[in-house]
Amino acid sequence: MIRTQISLTETEYAAAKQEAARLGISLAELLRRSLRTMIPADESRPWMRYAGMVESGDPDSSRNIDSVVYGQKS
């Protein structure tokens, strides 16, 4: 992952933080999701448009991605 820095007005920042909190995600994830809606999908990998967009209802799901994607180990 590449780190980047952006500048937001106080109003934009507050609104983005509030929306991220409402969705139960980080500000960074909110911004990534927003960008994905604007950037065309790679035609050779159209499924990538949905990468990272699965909602499990578990706010810690990113820490347990294998169980979210593949299910619990039996």
VMD Tcl script that builds the backbone (N, CA, C; Angstrom):
set m [mol new atoms 222]
animate dup $m
set s [atomselect $m all]
$s set {name element resname resid chain x y z} {
  {N N MET 1 A 0.850 -1.168 0.000}
  {CA C MET 1 A 0.000 0.000 0.000}
  {C C MET 1 A 0.900 1.236 0.000}
  {N N ILE 2 A 0.484 2.237 -0.715}
  {CA C ILE 2 A 1.221 3.496 -0.795}
  {C C ILE 2 A 0.524 4.521 0.083}
  {N N ARG 3 A 1.293 5.186 0.911}
  {CA C ARG 3 A 0.732 6.243 1.757}
  {C C ARG 3 A 0.720 7.548 0.973}
  {N N THR 4 A -0.321 8.341 1.202}
  {CA C THR 4 A -0.406 9.647 0.561}
  {C C THR 4 A -1.012 10.633 1.547}
  {N N GLN 5 A -0.909 11.887 1.222}
  {CA C GLN 5 A -1.441 12.925 2.097}
  {C C GLN 5 A -2.359 13.811 1.265}
  {N N ILE 6 A -3.503 14.176 1.834}
  {CA C ILE 6 A -4.416 15.086 1.158}
  {C C ILE 6 A -4.777 16.214 2.111}
  {N N SER 7 A -5.262 17.290 1.542}
  {CA C SER 7 A -5.718 18.426 2.350}
  {C C SER 7 A -7.226 18.557 2.196}
  {N N LEU 8 A -7.907 18.703 3.317}
  {CA C LEU 8 A -9.350 18.888 3.342}
  {C C LEU 8 A -9.673 20.132 4.144}
  {N N THR 9 A -10.794 20.740 3.829}
  {CA C THR 9 A -11.245 21.837 4.681}
  {C C THR 9 A -11.733 21.222 5.991}
  {N N GLU 10 A -11.887 22.032 7.009}
  {CA C GLU 10 A -12.406 21.518 8.279}
  {C C GLU 10 A -13.790 20.918 8.097}
  {N N THR 11 A -14.596 21.535 7.253}
  {CA C THR 11 A -15.956 21.045 7.001}
  {C C THR 11 A -15.915 19.688 6.298}
  {N N GLU 12 A -15.066 19.554 5.278}
  {CA C GLU 12 A -14.946 18.280 4.567}
  {C C GLU 12 A -14.454 17.177 5.496}
  {N N TYR 13 A -13.451 17.507 6.307}
  {CA C TYR 13 A -12.889 16.526 7.236}
  {C C TYR 13 A -13.936 16.061 8.241}
  {N N ALA 14 A -14.662 17.020 8.823}
  {CA C ALA 14 A -15.684 16.678 9.822}
  {C C ALA 14 A -16.784 15.821 9.195}
  {N N ALA 15 A -17.215 16.175 7.986}
  {CA C ALA 15 A -18.269 15.412 7.317}
  {C C ALA 15 A -17.781 14.006 6.973}
  {N N ALA 16 A -16.550 13.893 6.507}
  {CA C ALA 16 A -15.996 12.585 6.158}
  {C C ALA 16 A -15.831 11.717 7.407}
  {N N LYS 17 A -15.338 12.274 8.486}
  {CA C LYS 17 A -15.192 11.518 9.737}
  {C C LYS 17 A -16.555 11.050 10.247}
  {N N GLN 18 A -17.547 11.913 10.154}
  {CA C GLN 18 A -18.889 11.562 10.619}
  {C C GLN 18 A -19.456 10.413 9.771}
  {N N GLU 19 A -19.270 10.475 8.458}
  {CA C GLU 19 A -19.778 9.412 7.585}
  {C C GLU 19 A -19.040 8.107 7.827}
  {N N ALA 20 A -17.730 8.172 8.016}
  {CA C ALA 20 A -16.953 6.966 8.310}
  {C C ALA 20 A -17.438 6.336 9.613}
  {N N ALA 21 A -17.678 7.153 10.615}
  {CA C ALA 21 A -18.175 6.641 11.899}
  {C C ALA 21 A -19.557 6.007 11.722}
  {N N ARG 22 A -20.402 6.641 10.932}
  {CA C ARG 22 A -21.741 6.105 10.694}
  {C C ARG 22 A -21.666 4.725 10.042}
  {N N LEU 23 A -20.694 4.552 9.123}
  {CA C LEU 23 A -20.524 3.279 8.430}
  {C C LEU 23 A -19.700 2.277 9.232}
  {N N GLY 24 A -19.062 2.753 10.296}
  {CA C GLY 24 A -18.227 1.869 11.112}
  {C C GLY 24 A -16.914 1.516 10.450}
  {N N ILE 25 A -16.385 2.450 9.649}
  {CA C ILE 25 A -15.113 2.227 8.959}
  {C C ILE 25 A -14.177 3.383 9.238}
  {N N SER 26 A -12.924 3.210 8.872}
  {CA C SER 26 A -11.947 4.283 9.069}
  {C C SER 26 A -12.125 5.356 7.993}
  {N N LEU 27 A -11.577 6.519 8.270}
  {CA C LEU 27 A -11.578 7.599 7.286}
  {C C LEU 27 A -10.850 7.145 6.021}
  {N N ALA 28 A -9.734 6.447 6.182}
  {CA C ALA 28 A -8.976 5.959 5.028}
  {C C ALA 28 A -9.821 5.034 4.160}
  {N N GLU 29 A -10.579 4.130 4.795}
  {CA C GLU 29 A -11.420 3.213 4.025}
  {C C GLU 29 A -12.539 3.973 3.316}
  {N N LEU 30 A -13.104 4.965 3.970}
  {CA C LEU 30 A -14.132 5.784 3.332}
  {C C LEU 30 A -13.573 6.439 2.070}
  {N N LEU 31 A -12.374 6.985 2.162}
  {CA C LEU 31 A -11.768 7.647 1.011}
  {C C LEU 31 A -11.426 6.649 -0.087}
  {N N ARG 32 A -10.927 5.449 0.278}
  {CA C ARG 32 A -10.647 4.419 -0.733}
  {C C ARG 32 A -11.927 4.024 -1.459}
  {N N ARG 33 A -13.007 3.808 -0.706}
  {CA C ARG 33 A -14.281 3.432 -1.326}
  {C C ARG 33 A -14.774 4.541 -2.254}
  {N N SER 34 A -14.621 5.769 -1.816}
  {CA C SER 34 A -15.055 6.898 -2.642}
  {C C SER 34 A -14.273 6.943 -3.953}
  {N N LEU 35 A -12.972 6.733 -3.876}
  {CA C LEU 35 A -12.152 6.726 -5.089}
  {C C LEU 35 A -12.548 5.598 -6.029}
  {N N ARG 36 A -12.848 4.434 -5.471}
  {CA C ARG 36 A -13.237 3.293 -6.317}
  {C C ARG 36 A -14.481 3.584 -7.143}
  {N N THR 37 A -15.362 4.432 -6.635}
  {CA C THR 37 A -16.567 4.754 -7.399}
  {C C THR 37 A -16.259 5.711 -8.545}
  {N N MET 38 A -15.140 6.402 -8.483}
  {CA C MET 38 A -14.780 7.384 -9.502}
  {C C MET 38 A -13.839 6.832 -10.569}
  {N N ILE 39 A -13.011 5.871 -10.190}
  {CA C ILE 39 A -11.990 5.357 -11.095}
  {C C ILE 39 A -12.544 4.155 -11.848}
  {N N PRO 40 A -12.429 4.156 -13.181}
  {CA C PRO 40 A -12.937 3.011 -13.938}
  {C C PRO 40 A -12.222 1.720 -13.542}
  {N N ALA 41 A -12.973 0.623 -13.547}
  {CA C ALA 41 A -12.397 -0.685 -13.219}
  {C C ALA 41 A -11.447 -1.115 -14.325}
  {N N ASP 42 A -10.411 -1.833 -13.956}
  {CA C ASP 42 A -9.478 -2.429 -14.912}
  {C C ASP 42 A -10.261 -3.465 -15.707}
  {N N GLU 43 A -10.396 -3.259 -16.992}
  {CA C GLU 43 A -11.212 -4.148 -17.827}
  {C C GLU 43 A -10.712 -5.590 -17.807}
  {N N SER 44 A -9.411 -5.784 -17.546}
  {CA C SER 44 A -8.890 -7.147 -17.506}
  {C C SER 44 A -9.213 -7.832 -16.179}
  {N N ARG 45 A -9.605 -7.047 -15.161}
  {CA C ARG 45 A -9.957 -7.588 -13.846}
  {C C ARG 45 A -11.196 -6.869 -13.314}
  {N N PRO 46 A -12.351 -7.040 -13.971}
  {CA C PRO 46 A -13.541 -6.276 -13.575}
  {C C PRO 46 A -14.002 -6.549 -12.155}
  {N N TRP 47 A -13.679 -7.697 -11.594}
  {CA C TRP 47 A -14.074 -8.024 -10.220}
  {C C TRP 47 A -13.400 -7.114 -9.209}
  {N N MET 48 A -12.288 -6.449 -9.607}
  {CA C MET 48 A -11.574 -5.566 -8.675}
  {C C MET 48 A -12.427 -4.375 -8.250}
  {N N ARG 49 A -13.460 -4.032 -9.028}
  {CA C ARG 49 A -14.335 -2.934 -8.619}
  {C C ARG 49 A -14.958 -3.224 -7.262}
  {N N TYR 50 A -15.113 -4.507 -6.933}
  {CA C TYR 50 A -15.767 -4.893 -5.687}
  {C C TYR 50 A -14.791 -5.268 -4.587}
  {N N ALA 51 A -13.498 -5.248 -4.862}
  {CA C ALA 51 A -12.497 -5.598 -3.850}
  {C C ALA 51 A -12.610 -4.638 -2.675}
  {N N GLY 52 A -12.666 -5.200 -1.485}
  {CA C GLY 52 A -12.735 -4.379 -0.279}
  {C C GLY 52 A -14.114 -3.851 0.045}
  {N N MET 53 A -15.116 -4.251 -0.716}
  {CA C MET 53 A -16.444 -3.697 -0.531}
  {C C MET 53 A -17.395 -4.652 0.187}
  {N N VAL 54 A -16.893 -5.771 0.679}
  {CA C VAL 54 A -17.740 -6.735 1.371}
  {C C VAL 54 A -17.957 -6.261 2.798}
  {N N GLU 55 A -19.186 -6.258 3.239}
  {CA C GLU 55 A -19.492 -5.855 4.605}
  {C C GLU 55 A -19.852 -7.082 5.420}
  {N N SER 56 A -19.136 -7.276 6.511}
  {CA C SER 56 A -19.395 -8.430 7.367}
  {C C SER 56 A -20.208 -8.056 8.596}
  {N N GLY 57 A -20.259 -6.762 8.902}
  {CA C GLY 57 A -20.910 -6.322 10.131}
  {C C GLY 57 A -19.961 -6.341 11.318}
  {N N ASP 58 A -18.762 -6.889 11.109}
  {CA C ASP 58 A -17.743 -6.959 12.158}
  {C C ASP 58 A -16.731 -5.839 11.938}
  {N N PRO 59 A -16.661 -4.847 12.825}
  {CA C PRO 59 A -15.724 -3.739 12.627}
  {C C PRO 59 A -14.264 -4.177 12.646}
  {N N ASP 60 A -13.972 -5.377 13.162}
  {CA C ASP 60 A -12.604 -5.878 13.188}
  {C C ASP 60 A -12.341 -6.899 12.088}
  {N N SER 61 A -13.216 -6.953 11.088}
  {CA C SER 61 A -13.090 -7.980 10.050}
  {C C SER 61 A -11.785 -7.885 9.279}
  {N N SER 62 A -11.214 -6.685 9.152}
  {CA C SER 62 A -9.954 -6.567 8.412}
  {C C SER 62 A -8.816 -7.299 9.119}
  {N N ARG 63 A -8.965 -7.541 10.399}
  {CA C ARG 63 A -7.944 -8.285 11.148}
  {C C ARG 63 A -8.090 -9.789 10.960}
  {N N ASN 64 A -9.249 -10.208 10.490}
  {CA C ASN 64 A -9.545 -11.628 10.317}
  {C C ASN 64 A -10.031 -11.902 8.899}
  {N N ILE 65 A -9.352 -11.340 7.929}
  {CA C ILE 65 A -9.834 -11.386 6.551}
  {C C ILE 65 A -10.037 -12.805 6.034}
  {N N ASP 66 A -9.172 -13.753 6.412}
  {CA C ASP 66 A -9.337 -15.118 5.917}
  {C C ASP 66 A -10.662 -15.723 6.366}
  {N N SER 67 A -11.028 -15.503 7.628}
  {CA C SER 67 A -12.286 -16.074 8.097}
  {C C SER 67 A -13.479 -15.365 7.464}
  {N N VAL 68 A -13.330 -14.069 7.155}
  {CA C VAL 68 A -14.413 -13.332 6.500}
  {C C VAL 68 A -14.615 -13.847 5.079}
  {N N VAL 69 A -13.516 -14.051 4.366}
  {CA C VAL 69 A -13.586 -14.462 2.969}
  {C C VAL 69 A -13.883 -15.953 2.833}
  {N N TYR 70 A -13.179 -16.779 3.616}
  {CA C TYR 70 A -13.254 -18.229 3.438}
  {C C TYR 70 A -14.117 -18.922 4.480}
  {N N GLY 71 A -14.549 -18.221 5.508}
  {CA C GLY 71 A -15.354 -18.830 6.562}
  {C C GLY 71 A -14.495 -19.321 7.706}
  {N N GLN 72 A -15.133 -19.692 8.785}
  {CA C GLN 72 A -14.431 -20.169 9.968}
  {C C GLN 72 A -13.796 -21.529 9.689}
  {N N LYS 73 A -12.629 -21.759 10.282}
  {CA C LYS 73 A -11.985 -23.070 10.176}
  {C C LYS 73 A -12.819 -24.095 10.924}
  {N N SER 74 A -12.934 -25.310 10.353}
  {CA C SER 74 A -13.713 -26.333 11.035}
  {C C SER 74 A -12.847 -27.173 11.925}
}
mol reanalyze $m
mol bondsrecalc $m
mol representation Tube
mol addrep $m
